[in-house]
Amino acid sequence: MNGKTILVTGGTGSFGNKFVEIVLDRFEPERLIIFSRDEMKQYEMRQRFPPETFPEIRYFIGDVRDKGRLHRALDGVDVVVHAAALKQVPAAEYNPSEPIKTNVFGAANVIEASIDREVERVIALSTDKAANPINLYGATKLCSDKLFVAGNHYSGGEKPRFSVVRYGNVVGSRGSVIPYFLKQRETGVLPITDRRMTRFWITLDQGVEFVLTSLKRMRGGELFVPKIPSMKIVDLARAIGPDCELEEVGIRPGEKLHEVMVPRDVARDTVEFDDHFAILPSFAYWDSEGYRQKHGGSWCEDGFEYSSDANDWWLSVDELREIIGLT
């Protein structure tokens, strides 16, 4: 990252803010470009990272739907982190054409513009909802994942290289249930969808660290999945409002009872490492066995599935309280 020009799409979001904080603290990039469509969020981010103090930062208003604007923004860029997305599940169900335009066609624009501008590395953020999707948001992110992996065909496996990072619910991100529960606990009642529900859980810091690590080790075509803990929605409610009554309100449209990050149908293409999984592409020129041997992983058994309910790492109520900052 030192001496590189880095562009983050959707850079004013929760991930983008944390990514910029960590990169500026740890590296010395030539330029760090924030590419996003919301001028108010860029204004707010400027207050935190003013260009006068951080001369390497550039703020670039644009939408991934606009290929021409992306082409301009990517001039001289070495590394792209694609975090732009429409991700609210209910909003996507109600406005289906909008997430398709951003999450699918926008992804295609990022890929084509990155190839045209000869970017070195591109990594895209995905979601557990893209594995065996049942809602439109998850379906659009699965399409995006496929586009980025296949982008290596178009670039010839040379420049740029494209890979994907997939992880679960992020603590403290915009749209997280935590702020809602913190507000609702004042009423003495916390509404939960289903007492059986489980989710993968990761902090913003951990998400950024995993992206940075994946950028370093990517060959191009991998879909990286971190090994992270699961939590029960009931335990999260107890951590935030231990004295509150829990009201079961039912699963919302497009919502799963449990989440999956490595579906059993792709287990045969998945290599397990100490701290992550790598779902490898089935390209003819890709030496999957050589990749496994080089990096020291082991093939997952056929039929293996990495799901939030069958995880062997669970967060307790006390651990959840500590992560949220309630201790």
C-alpha positions, 0 to 999 in steps of 0.5 A: 500500500505504500506509495500506491494510489488507492480508490475506495468506491462507496468510501464514505460508508462505515467500511470506507471510514474505518479503511481510511483510518487504518490505511492512513495510520499504517501506510503511506499511500501516494493518494487515497481516493474516496469515490461516492455519490453522497456529497453530504457524507463526503462533507462529513468525512472531510471534517474527520479527514481534512485534506489540509491534514491529509493531503493524500486524500481526494474526494471524488463525487461519482456513482458506480452506475456511471462508467465514464465517471469511474473511468476518469476517477481510476486514472493512475489508480493501482488498487481498488476496493469496491465497497459501493452497494445498495444493501438494505434487504427490505428496500431492495425487495420493494425497489428491485431495479435499483440494487440491480443497477448499482450492485450488478451493472455498477460492478461490471462498470468497475471491472471494465474501467479497472481493465481499461485503466490497468489497475493492479488489484481489485477486491470487492466486498460481498456478503453472506447473503450472496451464498444461496440467496433468497432475497434480491440483495443477496442475488445481486451480490452473487451476480457481482461475485461472479462478475469479479471472479470472471473479470480475471478472464478479461484481464488475462489473469495479469492486470488487473487481478480481481478477488472477492471478500465475503463476510457476515454482519458487521458490528456498528455498521450503518443499518446494524440492529445494534443502534435500534436495540439500544434505542428500543430498550428504553421501552422495555421491549425488544422485538426479535424476528425469531428466537432461533435466528443466528448470524455471523458477526465481525467488527469493522476493524476485523473486516478491514484487516481481512480485506488488507490481508486478502489484498496482499495474498490474492492471486486473482479469482479467489473468494475469501471467507474469514473464520468468524464467530456466530451469535444468537439474536436472543443473546444479542438482545440479552446483551443490550437489554438484559431486563427487557421483554423479548417480543417475537415478531416474525422473519421479514421478507427476504430474511433467512433463519441462518446465514451461510458463507460457504455453501456445500455445493462449492465445498469441493472448490474450497480450501481451508486455512487456519483463519479463513477459507478460499473458494477457488475458481474453476478456470482451466488455467488455474492450478488449484492444487498448486495454490493449496500446496503453496499456501498450506491449506487443506481441501474441504470435504465434499458436502461441507458447509460453513453456516452460522448455526453449525459454527463451532465458535460462538459469542457469549452474552458477555462477549457481545456486551464487550464488543458493543462497548456496554461493559 
